[in-house]
Amino acid sequence: MKKYIFYLFVIATILISPADSYTAELKIHFFDVGEGEAILVVAPNGATAMIDAGNLAAGYRLAEKLDTLGVKKLTHMIFTHHHIDHIGGAFNIVQKFSPDHLYDNEQDLTNKMKKSDPHRWYSDLVRDKEKYKPLKAGDSVMLGSVRLKVIWPKSPDHAGFNQNSIVLIVEYGKFRALLTGDLVQESEKELLLTGGDISASVLKVGHHGSIHGSGDDFLKAVSPRTAIISVNQNNIRGYPSSTVIERIKSLGVKLYRTDMDGDITVTVSRDGKYAVSTESESR
């Protein structure tokens, strides 16, 4: 009888436990979208968070990539800031995958909307929806046992878009990944002054590896083992900077780039161990 009760208890525990209590893997996909950036976080329980959506021309290809991964609908869609190479793909992705929740940093776009049609359309598509909510430092977006913690900005009070980029730490067990949008050194220094722990195993390098980001003190504070740069081949602005690449490599960090490696996937187990796979390797 005791053995029978024990087995019933085990079965009941399994049935009432959330899926990600026994499913091990978190996946973070860093997509090759050409010029721009798009990242998909898939939690063990199947919840998803899309962070940025690439440029205007990338939306269709990005949708195909999500289809290939079996994504039918997005749980969360976060826009780190409002440069077109980060929000352009929204016009395809938001409409096709109908996110349950939409977020950005609530930076004032009034003047931009007077001069830029895409920004006016973006406001109609994202901010005018009931499911829209602004994010600021201290907020969190939960995907089951995965936490996306917002650590920047407190408020979007800088004039430029990059300085106000939403910065997220993805936390899953002992694993942490730092996603920096287009953060530049000016804001990196302010973020360091807050005194928060920004250490992470994986760093998504800010501003496509531009010389304007990834300062020495910032990189040392993060102390990553793996760094990923989202950038297109033959970038007209000269990204990524050779100086930034040397800074990263001098710290013994393994560097991946979407222009060389294609799509990059980080697979994380509950114990914090992770593996990196790339599209170029699969070819």
The 8 nearest C-alpha neighbors of each residue, nearest first, counted from 0:
[[1, 3, 2, 4, 5, 6, 7, 8],
 [2, 0, 4, 3, 5, 6, 7, 8],
 [1, 3, 5, 0, 4, 6, 7, 8],
 [2, 4, 0, 6, 1, 5, 7, 8],
 [5, 3, 7, 1, 2, 6, 8, 0],
 [4, 6, 2, 8, 3, 7, 1, 9],
 [7, 5, 9, 3, 8, 4, 10, 2],
 [6, 8, 4, 10, 5, 9, 11, 3],
 [7, 9, 5, 11, 6, 10, 12, 4],
 [10, 8, 6, 12, 11, 7, 5, 13],
 [9, 11, 7, 13, 12, 8, 6, 14],
 [12, 10, 14, 8, 13, 9, 7, 15],
 [13, 11, 9, 10, 15, 14, 16, 8],
 [12, 14, 10, 16, 11, 15, 9, 17],
 [13, 15, 11, 12, 16, 10, 17, 9],
 [14, 16, 12, 13, 11, 17, 10, 18],
 [15, 17, 13, 14, 12, 18, 20, 19],
 [18, 16, 20, 19, 15, 44, 21, 14],
 [19, 17, 44, 20, 21, 22, 16, 43],
 [18, 20, 44, 22, 43, 21, 17, 144],
 [21, 19, 18, 17, 22, 16, 23, 144],
 [20, 22, 19, 23, 18, 17, 16, 13],
 [23, 21, 19, 43, 20, 24, 18, 44],
 [22, 24, 268, 269, 21, 43, 19, 25],
 [25, 23, 268, 267, 43, 22, 26, 266],
 [24, 26, 267, 42, 43, 266, 41, 268],
 [25, 27, 266, 41, 265, 40, 267, 24],
 [28, 26, 40, 265, 264, 39, 41, 29],
 [27, 29, 264, 39, 38, 263, 30, 26],
 [30, 28, 38, 263, 262, 264, 37, 27],
 [31, 29, 262, 37, 32, 28, 38, 263],
 [30, 32, 262, 257, 261, 33, 29, 258],
 [33, 31, 57, 30, 53, 34, 35, 36],
 [34, 32, 231, 31, 35, 230, 232, 57],
 [33, 35, 231, 230, 32, 84, 54, 36],
 [36, 34, 84, 53, 85, 54, 33, 32],
 [35, 37, 53, 85, 229, 51, 32, 52],
 [36, 38, 52, 51, 53, 30, 50, 29],
 [39, 37, 29, 50, 28, 49, 30, 51],
 [38, 40, 49, 28, 27, 48, 50, 41],
 [39, 41, 27, 48, 47, 26, 49, 42],
 [42, 40, 47, 26, 46, 25, 45, 27],
 [43, 41, 25, 45, 46, 44, 142, 145],
 [42, 44, 19, 25, 24, 45, 22, 23],
 [43, 45, 19, 18, 42, 46, 143, 22],
 [46, 44, 42, 43, 41, 47, 142, 19],
 [47, 45, 42, 142, 44, 74, 41, 48],
 [48, 46, 41, 74, 40, 73, 75, 42],
 [47, 49, 75, 40, 76, 39, 74, 50],
 [50, 48, 39, 76, 38, 77, 75, 51],
 [49, 51, 77, 38, 78, 37, 76, 39],
 [52, 50, 37, 78, 85, 86, 77, 53],
 [51, 53, 88, 37, 85, 86, 89, 36],
 [54, 52, 85, 35, 36, 84, 88, 37],
 [53, 55, 84, 87, 88, 57, 56, 83],
 [56, 54, 87, 88, 57, 58, 53, 83],
 [55, 57, 54, 58, 88, 59, 87, 53],
 [58, 56, 54, 60, 55, 59, 53, 32],
 [59, 57, 88, 61, 91, 60, 56, 62],
 [58, 60, 62, 61, 57, 63, 91, 56],
 [61, 59, 63, 62, 57, 58, 64, 32],
 [60, 62, 64, 58, 63, 59, 57, 65],
 [63, 61, 65, 59, 60, 64, 58, 66],
 [62, 64, 66, 60, 61, 65, 67, 59],
 [63, 65, 61, 67, 66, 62, 60, 68],
 [66, 64, 68, 62, 70, 67, 63, 69],
 [67, 65, 63, 69, 68, 64, 70, 62],
 [66, 68, 64, 65, 69, 63, 70, 62],
 [69, 67, 65, 66, 70, 64, 63, 71],
 [68, 70, 66, 67, 71, 65, 64, 72],
 [71, 69, 65, 66, 68, 72, 73, 67],
 [72, 70, 69, 96, 73, 66, 65, 95],
 [71, 73, 96, 70, 97, 98, 74, 95],
 [74, 72, 98, 47, 75, 96, 97, 48],
 [73, 75, 99, 47, 98, 46, 48, 100],
 [76, 74, 48, 100, 98, 73, 99, 101],
 [77, 75, 49, 101, 48, 50, 98, 100],
 [78, 76, 50, 102, 103, 101, 51, 49],
 [77, 79, 51, 103, 80, 50, 102, 86],
 [78, 80, 165, 164, 180, 103, 77, 51],
 [81, 79, 164, 78, 160, 82, 165, 103],
 [80, 82, 86, 83, 160, 85, 79, 78],
 [81, 83, 84, 85, 80, 86, 160, 87],
 [82, 84, 87, 86, 85, 54, 81, 55],
 [85, 83, 54, 35, 53, 82, 87, 86],
 [86, 84, 53, 51, 83, 52, 35, 82],
 [85, 87, 83, 89, 52, 88, 84, 51],
 [88, 86, 55, 54, 83, 89, 84, 53],
 [87, 89, 58, 52, 55, 53, 54, 90],
 [90, 88, 92, 93, 91, 87, 86, 52],
 [91, 89, 88, 92, 93, 94, 87, 58],
 [90, 92, 58, 89, 94, 88, 93, 95],
 [91, 93, 89, 95, 94, 96, 90, 88],
 [94, 92, 97, 89, 96, 95, 91, 90],
 [93, 95, 97, 92, 91, 96, 90, 89],
 [94, 96, 92, 93, 97, 91, 62, 72],
 [95, 97, 72, 93, 73, 92, 94, 98],
 [96, 98, 93, 94, 95, 72, 73, 99],
 [99, 97, 73, 74, 100, 75, 96, 76],
 [98, 100, 74, 75, 97, 73, 130, 101],
 [101, 99, 75, 130, 98, 131, 76, 74],
 [102, 100, 131, 76, 130, 77, 75, 132],
 [103, 101, 77, 132, 133, 131, 78, 76],
 [102, 104, 78, 133, 105, 77, 134, 79],
 [103, 105, 134, 133, 106, 135, 165, 155],
 [106, 104, 133, 103, 107, 155, 134, 102],
 [105, 107, 155, 104, 108, 156, 163, 103],
 [106, 108, 109, 105, 110, 155, 111, 156],
 [109, 107, 111, 110, 112, 106, 118, 119],
 [108, 110, 112, 111, 107, 113, 119, 118],
 [111, 109, 113, 112, 108, 114, 107, 115],
 [110, 112, 108, 113, 114, 109, 115, 118],
 [111, 113, 119, 115, 118, 109, 114, 110],
 [114, 112, 110, 111, 115, 109, 119, 116],
 [115, 113, 112, 111, 116, 110, 118, 119],
 [116, 114, 112, 118, 117, 111, 113, 119],
 [115, 117, 119, 118, 120, 112, 114, 113],
 [118, 116, 120, 119, 115, 121, 87, 83],
 [117, 119, 121, 112, 120, 116, 115, 122],
 [118, 120, 112, 116, 122, 121, 117, 123],
 [121, 119, 117, 123, 118, 122, 124, 116],
 [122, 120, 118, 124, 119, 123, 125, 117],
 [121, 123, 126, 119, 125, 120, 124, 118],
 [124, 122, 120, 127, 121, 125, 126, 119],
 [123, 125, 121, 122, 120, 126, 127, 128],
 [126, 124, 122, 127, 128, 123, 121, 131],
 [127, 125, 122, 128, 131, 123, 124, 121],
 [126, 128, 123, 125, 122, 124, 129, 131],
 [129, 127, 130, 126, 131, 125, 124, 123],
 [130, 128, 131, 127, 126, 132, 100, 101],
 [129, 131, 100, 128, 101, 132, 99, 102],
 [132, 130, 101, 129, 128, 102, 126, 100],
 [131, 133, 102, 101, 130, 134, 103, 100],
 [134, 132, 103, 104, 102, 105, 135, 131],
 [135, 133, 104, 103, 138, 102, 132, 136],
 [134, 136, 153, 152, 138, 137, 154, 149],
 [137, 135, 150, 153, 151, 149, 152, 138],
 [136, 138, 149, 150, 135, 139, 148, 153],
 [139, 137, 149, 136, 135, 148, 134, 140],
 [140, 138, 148, 147, 149, 141, 146, 137],
 [139, 141, 147, 146, 148, 142, 138, 149],
 [142, 140, 146, 143, 145, 147, 139, 144],
 [143, 141, 145, 46, 42, 144, 146, 140],
 [142, 144, 145, 141, 44, 42, 19, 46],
 [143, 145, 142, 146, 171, 19, 141, 42],
 [146, 144, 142, 171, 143, 170, 141, 42],
 [145, 147, 141, 170, 169, 148, 140, 142],
 [148, 146, 169, 140, 139, 168, 167, 141],
 [147, 149, 139, 168, 167, 146, 138, 150],
 [148, 150, 167, 136, 138, 137, 139, 151],
 [149, 151, 136, 166, 167, 137, 148, 152],
 [152, 150, 136, 166, 165, 153, 149, 135],
 [151, 153, 154, 136, 135, 163, 165, 155],
 [152, 154, 136, 135, 151, 155, 150, 137],
 [153, 155, 152, 156, 135, 104, 136, 163],
 [156, 154, 163, 106, 157, 152, 104, 153],
 [155, 157, 154, 158, 163, 106, 152, 153],
 [158, 156, 159, 155, 162, 163, 160, 154],
 [157, 159, 156, 160, 162, 155, 163, 161],
 [160, 158, 157, 161, 162, 163, 156, 155],
 [159, 161, 163, 162, 80, 81, 164, 158],
 [162, 160, 181, 164, 182, 163, 159, 183],
 [161, 163, 186, 160, 182, 164, 159, 183],
 [162, 164, 155, 161, 160, 152, 157, 165],
 [165, 163, 79, 80, 161, 180, 182, 162],
 [164, 166, 79, 151, 152, 163, 180, 167],
 [165, 167, 179, 151, 150, 178, 149, 164],
 [168, 166, 149, 178, 148, 177, 147, 150],
 [167, 169, 177, 148, 176, 147, 170, 178],
 [170, 168, 147, 176, 175, 146, 167, 177],
 [171, 169, 175, 146, 174, 145, 168, 147],
 [172, 170, 145, 174, 173, 175, 144, 146],
 [171, 173, 174, 269, 271, 270, 170, 145],
 [172, 174, 271, 171, 270, 175, 170, 269],
 [175, 173, 271, 171, 172, 170, 200, 176],
 [174, 176, 170, 199, 169, 200, 168, 171],
 [175, 177, 201, 169, 199, 168, 202, 200],
 [176, 178, 168, 202, 167, 199, 203, 179],
 [179, 177, 203, 167, 166, 180, 168, 202],
 [178, 180, 166, 205, 182, 181, 203, 177],
 [181, 179, 164, 182, 205, 79, 178, 166],
 [206, 182, 180, 205, 161, 164, 179, 183],
 [181, 183, 205, 161, 180, 164, 179, 162],
 [184, 182, 212, 211, 185, 186, 162, 187],
 [183, 185, 187, 212, 186, 214, 211, 188],
 [186, 184, 187, 183, 188, 189, 162, 212],
 [185, 187, 189, 188, 184, 162, 183, 190],
 [188, 186, 184, 190, 189, 185, 183, 191],
 [187, 189, 191, 186, 190, 185, 184, 192],
 [190, 188, 186, 192, 191, 187, 185, 193],
 [189, 191, 187, 192, 188, 193, 186, 151],
 [192, 190, 188, 193, 189, 194, 187, 195],
 [191, 193, 189, 194, 190, 188, 195, 187],
 [194, 192, 191, 190, 195, 189, 188, 196],
 [195, 193, 192, 191, 196, 190, 197, 189],
 [194, 196, 193, 197, 191, 190, 192, 150],
 [195, 197, 198, 194, 220, 221, 191, 199],
 [198, 196, 221, 195, 199, 220, 177, 168],
 [199, 197, 221, 196, 222, 220, 223, 200],
 [200, 198, 175, 176, 201, 223, 221, 177],
 [199, 201, 223, 224, 175, 176, 225, 202],
 [202, 200, 176, 225, 223, 199, 226, 224],
 [203, 201, 226, 177, 204, 176, 223, 225],
 [202, 204, 227, 178, 226, 177, 228, 179],
 [203, 205, 228, 202, 227, 208, 226, 207],
 [206, 204, 181, 179, 182, 180, 207, 212],
 [181, 207, 205, 208, 209, 182, 212, 180],
 [208, 206, 229, 230, 209, 228, 205, 239],
 [207, 209, 239, 206, 240, 238, 204, 205],
 [208, 210, 211, 239, 240, 238, 206, 207],
 [209, 211, 240, 212, 243, 208, 242, 213],
 [212, 210, 209, 183, 184, 213, 206, 214],
 [211, 213, 183, 184, 210, 209, 214, 205],
 [214, 212, 218, 217, 205, 184, 215, 243],
 [213, 215, 217, 216, 212, 184, 218, 187],
 [214, 216, 218, 217, 219, 213, 246, 220],
 [217, 215, 219, 218, 214, 220, 188, 213],
 [216, 218, 220, 214, 219, 215, 213, 221],
 [219, 217, 221, 215, 220, 216, 222, 213],
 [218, 220, 222, 216, 217, 221, 215, 250],
 [219, 221, 217, 218, 222, 198, 216, 197],
 [220, 222, 198, 218, 197, 219, 199, 223],
 [223, 221, 219, 220, 198, 218, 199, 224],
 [224, 222, 200, 201, 199, 225, 221, 202],
 [223, 225, 252, 200, 201, 253, 222, 226],
 [224, 226, 201, 253, 252, 223, 254, 202],
 [227, 225, 202, 254, 201, 203, 253, 255],
 [228, 226, 255, 203, 256, 204, 254, 202],
 [227, 229, 256, 204, 207, 230, 208, 203],
 [230, 228, 257, 207, 36, 256, 227, 35],
 [231, 229, 207, 258, 34, 257, 228, 33],
 [232, 230, 33, 34, 258, 234, 233, 257],
 [231, 233, 258, 234, 230, 33, 259, 34],
 [234, 232, 235, 231, 237, 238, 236, 258],
 [233, 235, 237, 236, 232, 231, 238, 230],
 [234, 236, 237, 233, 238, 232, 231, 34],
 [237, 235, 234, 238, 239, 233, 209, 240],
 [236, 238, 234, 235, 239, 240, 233, 209],
 [239, 237, 240, 209, 236, 234, 208, 207],
 [238, 240, 208, 209, 207, 237, 241, 230],
 [239, 241, 238, 243, 242, 209, 210, 208],
 [240, 242, 244, 243, 245, 239, 210, 238],
 [243, 241, 245, 240, 244, 246, 210, 239],
 [244, 242, 246, 240, 245, 241, 210, 247],
 [243, 245, 241, 247, 242, 246, 248, 240],
 [244, 246, 248, 242, 243, 247, 249, 241],
 [247, 245, 243, 249, 244, 248, 242, 250],
 [246, 248, 244, 245, 249, 250, 252, 243],
 [247, 249, 245, 251, 250, 252, 246, 244],
 [248, 250, 246, 251, 247, 245, 252, 244],
 [251, 249, 248, 252, 247, 246, 219, 222],
 [252, 250, 248, 249, 253, 247, 224, 223],
 [251, 253, 224, 248, 225, 250, 247, 254],
 [252, 254, 225, 226, 224, 251, 255, 248],
 [255, 253, 226, 227, 225, 252, 256, 248],
 [254, 256, 227, 226, 228, 260, 253, 257],
 [257, 255, 228, 259, 258, 260, 227, 229],
 [256, 258, 261, 260, 31, 229, 259, 230],
 [257, 259, 231, 232, 256, 230, 261, 260],
 [260, 258, 257, 256, 261, 279, 255, 232],
 [259, 261, 257, 279, 256, 277, 258, 278],
 [262, 260, 257, 278, 31, 259, 258, 279],
 [261, 263, 30, 31, 278, 277, 29, 257],
 [262, 264, 277, 29, 28, 276, 261, 30],
 [265, 263, 28, 276, 27, 275, 29, 277],
 [264, 266, 275, 27, 26, 274, 267, 28],
 [267, 265, 26, 274, 273, 25, 264, 24],
 [266, 268, 273, 25, 24, 272, 26, 271],
 [269, 267, 24, 23, 270, 272, 271, 273],
 [268, 270, 271, 23, 172, 267, 24, 171],
 [269, 271, 268, 272, 172, 173, 174, 267],
 [272, 270, 174, 173, 269, 268, 172, 267],
 [273, 271, 268, 270, 267, 274, 174, 269],
 [272, 274, 267, 266, 268, 271, 265, 275],
 [275, 273, 266, 265, 276, 267, 272, 264],
 [276, 274, 265, 264, 266, 277, 273, 263],
 [275, 277, 264, 263, 265, 274, 278, 280],
 [278, 276, 263, 280, 279, 262, 260, 264],
 [277, 279, 261, 262, 281, 280, 260, 282],
 [278, 280, 260, 282, 277, 281, 261, 259],
 [281, 279, 277, 282, 278, 276, 260, 261],
 [282, 280, 278, 279, 277, 276, 260, 261],
 [281, 279, 280, 278, 277, 261, 260, 276]]
